[in-house]
């Protein structure tokens, strides 16, 4: 049974798309069939995997709102084992159209079930907003991976996101676990990067991925060539970091993500 | 060298005072000289340790603002190895008077240094506010222990506190670590308690104490008798939970509190 991971942070520019593409590619490189679903009308993941932003092609929009079965939508990418359900700008309208559906937060989750048989990992790249598309992703997901850019207000945004995750757990998806907080754009030479890393690790302990994604120009360039980093520059530091991240994510499978530490609740 | 732990949460009624008294007493029972400093003008910790709220007696106020050396202030309590620096209502004025001091956030920290030789643990019971007294405690402390009541809005308050802690780390005390998040008033029979525990463990992983403090009527009664739980009902579940908490806090000494997990920062 495939695992559904929502990659989310309501802030833009924190590395969601880079992570969706390259974590997906790294999982596929480990021979694990993986599909990345681009839930963002900006369609950056679609473009970054080499597909033109084509409103004529069937996209997640057709699956969500026009009744096309989701299993018909995955496109093969240039990388073996990696598929994509693309986005396009019509998805902007999905927020409004979804709001008129019964159980509007559960539309994506119900349709995704069929993909769990075929793919080991289903990565949902969320839009940079706490909108109905993101809410559908959080309700559909088994766990949430939160990329956090190493910059001054990293923590302020995080606490807002935690409130949202807590609310989703209370209302729609009590099983939603934290896959991990991923530090991105880490610049070893700046004090600020180290300070942010210390803060986040101090507060969130083992909920922070051991892997840290460095600020790396090759990671930034790869999407404009429509390729995952492993096809563009497989030996750069950015590529290495995403291979490590995939290893961590795979290891969570056996450990049970989000399981609380053993407790000594006395007298219970 | 004694360790300074601030017990803080800007919410009232979460178990700060109960924790200051009974964690302090449990540490003292382990033959570790411990002083509890009552930083709250409401003086509940002072009362709960059997001292009348006496504005005539020298208190933390005299140490902070009237130049009395802090090492002259600890009172012996009925329990061996446990001392108290009491509070009284004049401490209300400390917020204003401190604001006129140079380096107003560091007043307590500078004065506390002398107590580190004499006590193994220095517990600061903070007022239920993010005021200048609490700020002084956070700046003085090595670590912060955050009691969280198992109730619906537990997480909402926590994220606000995290923002404050991050700001203190940036501005005044970069070494401030998270001793742990302590779940209090856990009621095994209610879904809500379990839900809150799951949420908090899901987000904060190993930053959450394994010990959970149960809702326990004996813990609630003990302060009105001016006694730690170990003198009032040493065999109740509440007493057992604070013994376990002390064991966890002591074990942090050797492990290094708040140290981030080892990281695989690739290519650094």
Interface residues (C-beta under 8 A of the other chain):
Chain A: X155 X156 X158 X159 X160 X162 X163 X165 X166 X169 X170 X174 X177 X178 X186 X188 X195 X197 X198 X199 X201 X202 X203 X204 X205 X206 X207 X208 X210 X211 X212 X214 X237 X240 X241 X244 X258 X260 X261 X262 X263 X264 X265 X266 X267 X268
Chain B: X155 X156 X158 X159 X160 X162 X163 X165 X166 X169 X170 X174 X177 X178 X186 X188 X195 X197 X198 X199 X201 X202 X203 X204 X205 X206 X207 X208 X210 X211 X212 X214 X237 X240 X241 X244 X258 X260 X261 X262 X263 X264 X265 X266 X267 X268
